[in-house]
C-alpha cells in the first residue's frame, strides 16, 4: 500500500473525503486550527492543511482506481505524466504528528470530542479533564449511562461546530 495525492474541487475536500470513505478507500485529510475573525469575533476554525488536496492509500497493483475520478468532490488523482504521484510514508507520518499535536493542544475541558482511532473510534464525548500531557478523561454515553473513560489525547479530535 502506498499513499497518493488527490486534487479536489474547490472547497470540497470534506465531500471528497466522505464519498471516498463510503467506497471503502483509506483516505486522510490533514487539518489545522486557524483563528479567524467572523462577525467581529475571533473564532477557531478547522480547515484543511492543504487547500484542495487530500491523501489516499492504494495498492498499486490490486486497487480499482477507476471510481476515484468520478467521485463527487474529486477533481483528479495528481500525476506526473501518466504516473500517479507517490507520497512517502515518512512524509505522511510527519504530517500526522504535526496535525495531531496541533489538534491536541486545542482541546480543553468541556469540549465536545470524537475518538478518531483506537477501540472507541467514532464515539463522541465531552472532555472532562486533561490527565497529564498525553491523556485525558472523557465522558461518553454507553448503554444509556454516562461513563468516564481514560483516553490518549492523540485518539481525540474536537468536533466541528
C-alpha positions in Angstrom: 0.0 0.0 0.0 1.2 3.5 -0.9 0.0 7.0 -0.4 -1.1 9.1 -3.3 -2.5 12.7 -3.7 -6.0 13.6 -4.8 -6.8 17.1 -6.1 -10.3 18.1 -5.1 -12.8 20.6 -6.5 -12.7 24.0 -4.8 -13.8 23.8 -1.1 -15.0 20.2 -1.5 -12.2 18.4 0.4 -14.7 17.1 3.1 -17.2 16.0 0.5 -14.5 14.1 -1.5 -13.2 12.5 1.8 -16.6 11.3 2.8 -17.5 9.9 -0.6 -14.2 8.1 -0.9 -14.6 6.6 2.5 -18.1 5.4 1.6 -16.5 3.5 -1.3 -14.1 1.8 1.1 -10.9 3.7 0.4 -8.4 4.6 3.1 -8.3 8.4 2.9 -6.8 11.2 5.1 -7.5 14.9 5.1 -4.9 16.7 7.3 -6.5 19.7 9.1 -5.3 22.6 11.2 -7.0 25.1 13.5 -7.0 28.6 12.3 -8.0 31.8 14.2 -10.4 33.9 12.1 -12.5 37.0 12.7 -16.1 36.1 12.0 -18.9 38.7 12.6 -16.4 40.7 14.7 -15.4 37.8 16.9 -12.2 35.8 17.0 -13.1 32.2 16.4 -11.2 28.9 15.8 -12.0 27.2 12.5 -10.7 23.8 11.5 -9.6 23.9 7.9 -7.7 21.6 5.5 -4.0 21.9 5.9 -3.6 21.8 2.1 -6.4 23.5 0.3 -7.9 21.2 -2.4 -5.7 18.2 -1.6 -6.2 15.0 0.4 -4.3 11.7 0.6 -5.5 8.2 -0.4 -3.8 4.9 0.3 -3.9 2.4 -2.5 -2.3 -0.8 -3.6 -0.6 0.0 -6.9 -1.4 -3.4 -8.4 -4.6 -4.6 -6.6 -6.8 -1.5 -6.1 -9.5 -0.5 -8.5 -8.7 3.2 -9.3 -11.5 3.8 -11.8 -14.1 5.0 -9.3 -11.8 7.7 -7.9 -12.2 10.0 -11.0 -16.0 10.0 -10.8 -16.3 10.5 -7.1 -18.2 13.7 -6.1 -15.7 16.3 -4.9 -12.7 14.8 -6.6 -11.1 16.6 -9.5 -8.3 14.2 -10.3 -5.5 12.0 -9.0 -2.3 14.0 -9.0 0.1 12.6 -11.6 3.3 13.4 -13.4 2.7 12.4 -17.0 0.7 9.2 -16.7 2.3 8.2 -13.4 0.4 8.9 -10.2 2.4 10.9 -7.6 3.5 8.6 -4.7 3.9 10.3 -1.3 6.5 8.7 1.0 5.1 7.1 4.2 7.6 9.2 6.2 6.0 12.4 5.0 2.5 11.2 5.8 3.6 10.1 9.3 5.3 13.6 9.9 2.1 15.4 8.8 0.0 13.2 11.1 2.2 14.0 14.0 2.1 17.8 13.3 -1.7 17.7 12.7 -2.3 15.6 15.8 -0.1 17.6 18.1 -1.7 20.8 16.9 -5.2 19.4 17.5 -4.3 18.0 20.9 -3.2 21.5 22.1 -6.6 22.9 21.2 -8.6 20.5 23.4 -9.8 22.0 26.7 -12.2 20.9 29.4 -15.8 20.9 28.3 -15.0 20.5 24.6 -17.0 18.0 22.5 -14.6 15.4 21.1 -14.7 12.4 18.8 -12.5 9.4 19.0 -10.6 9.1 15.7 -8.6 6.0 16.5 -8.4 3.2 19.0 -11.2 0.8 20.2 -13.7 3.7 20.7 -13.2 5.1 17.2 -16.3 7.0 16.1 -17.7 7.6 19.6 -18.3 11.2 20.8 -18.0 12.6 24.3 -17.1 15.6 26.4 -13.5 16.2 27.6 -13.8 16.2 31.4 -10.1 17.0 32.3 -6.6 16.6 30.9 -4.6 13.9 32.8 -1.0 15.0 32.1 0.3 15.8 28.6 -0.8 12.7 26.8 -4.0 11.5 28.5 -7.5 12.9 29.3 -10.7 11.8 31.0 -13.6 11.8 28.6 -17.3 11.4 29.5 -19.2 9.2 27.0 -22.6 7.6 27.0 -22.5 3.8 26.9 -25.6 1.7 27.3 -27.7 4.8 28.2 -25.4 5.7 31.1 -22.6 8.3 31.3 -19.2 6.7 31.7 -15.8 8.3 32.3 -13.0 6.9 30.1 -9.3 7.5 30.2 -8.1 8.2 26.7 -5.0 9.1 24.8 -5.1 12.7 23.6 -3.8 11.5 20.2 -7.1 9.5 19.8 -9.3 12.6 20.2 -10.2 15.4 17.9 -12.5 18.4 18.6 -16.0 18.1 17.0 -16.5 20.7 14.3 -19.1 23.2 15.2 
